[in-house]
Amino acid sequence: MNVTLSISVDQHDKLFDHLFPGDNLEAAALLLCGGAKHADRYRLSVREIILLDHDKCKRLDDRISWPTDLIVPHLDTAEALGLSVIKVHCHPGGHSAFSSDDDEGDGELLPIVRSWVAANLPHGSIVMLPSGRLFGRYLWQGHAMHNLDMISVAGPDIRFFPNVQRNTAAEPSFGASQDQAFGEGTTSTLAKLRAGIVGISGTGSPLLEQLVRLGFGEVVIVDPDHVEDRNLNRILNSSVADAQAARLKVDVAETAVLATGLPTRIIKMATTLMSAPAIHALSVCDVIFGCVDTHTGRFLTNLVSTYHTIPYFDIGVMLDAAVEGDDKGKILDIFGTVHYLVPGRSSLISRDVISLSTVAAEGLATSDPAAAAQQVRDKYIRGAVASRPAVITINMFAAALAANDFLARVHNYRQMPNADVASIEFSLGQLRLVADEEQEDCTLLRPWLGHGDIAPLLGLPELWEISQ
């Protein structure tokens, strides 16, 4: 089982401030975590942080202890809500491994937690170092503890802390040139990640090509549609034969990836996001890219990102054409935006990219596929008269912008702080590239940060039946 833990940057900062008060003594906290499982992956996401009072703990420079009654109320909460419990403490001296005292303490505490919560859930222990780095382990079935495969911090900078003790096969030689640009560590980390792409046409198609060539370990692709003749000028690796056979877009994409012989594994979801399998597959991803135009698709993707603390890149493009006069149909400008969403901060709703009224109008379930498809086309190309515009160049530009934004947050190469780049807007007509700063937190979604899988899925009544 591949078990990972995700935490938002704001939660990480809160922990750091508590664990390192400046006295060079160990300090501790508890994390109550939601969870999600898909196949052989389980993702823990931090829902609540309980800071253990310094004055009520026995704190030394190399160990810490506390009275049992200090954590009992929180174990009761975990039992009532079905949450995983993670003990976290610091090593102020920077020791980057569990000590013998840690082994003894975890060996006593974690079995008690497992018995108390009485649910088939992983519970664990993590250590924070003065650099902010995290490493950890968990207890699930049996008596053996296992290292967490990855701990990630979702913020303007995306930090991945993989299990460095796991033996991995040598990285494929195709990544050697990439190592020169982004470093061997980044390339090695990408091979351990699962990315999600919602919408594999338009911007999603060239994005998948890039993620595979970058060396991602797994990519989940979600798209219910089949290839049509009008798609052939925008979907990489699609053919006339695919359109004639009405092959599913996800099947065409998987076939192309398999043909490369590269190690990326594709997980296909030939469905909309309004399905339990698609939501579960995305909920254990390390990063999600949204490549859909509907408000509903973007809203659901934003929810998955929030509930499971997953960094989310939303990609949108628009061709603006004259709607009347002698220039009717003439392209006036080409716009696009890559929005980066830090879980627990602003959302596509608070940024006015989508509206709940439009989500309601779309009905969350497409009752009229033909009308819905036309609506997407009307949004995608405002006022254009051509039924099959050649937009692959624009889609590839926008997809590359999103992929490079992700890389900048993992391996910072920009000359401005990532905290100053919440979205990137481009105008090809004006040859303009503009970064916008973060906006206010979304009061609607923030309370659901790290809740993991709940019933109904994503807290939506419409998903109650299919989540059972």
Secondary structure, DSSP 8 states (H G I E B T S, - for coil): -EEEEEEEHHHHHHHHHHH--SSS---EEEEEEEEEEETTEEEEEEEEEEE--GGGSEE-SS-EE--GGGTHHHHHHHHHHT-EEEEEEE-TT---S--HHHHHHHHHHHHHHHHHH-SS--EEEEEE-TTS-EEEEEE-SSS-EEE-SEEEEESSS-EEEE-TTS------GGGHHHHHHH-HHHHHHHTT-EEEEE--STTHHHHHHHHHHHT-SEEEEE---B--GGGTTTSTT--HHHHHTT-BHHHHHHHHHHHHT-S-EEEEE-S-SSSHHHHHHHHT-SEEEE---SHHHHHHHHHHHHHTT--EEEEEEEEEE--SSTTTT-EEEEEEEEEEE-TTS--TTTTTSS-HHHHHHHTSS-S-HHHHHHHHHHHHEET---SS---HHHHHHHHHHHHHHHHHHHS---SS-GGG-SEEEEETTTTEEEEE------TTTGGGTT--S-SSGGG-GGGTGGG-
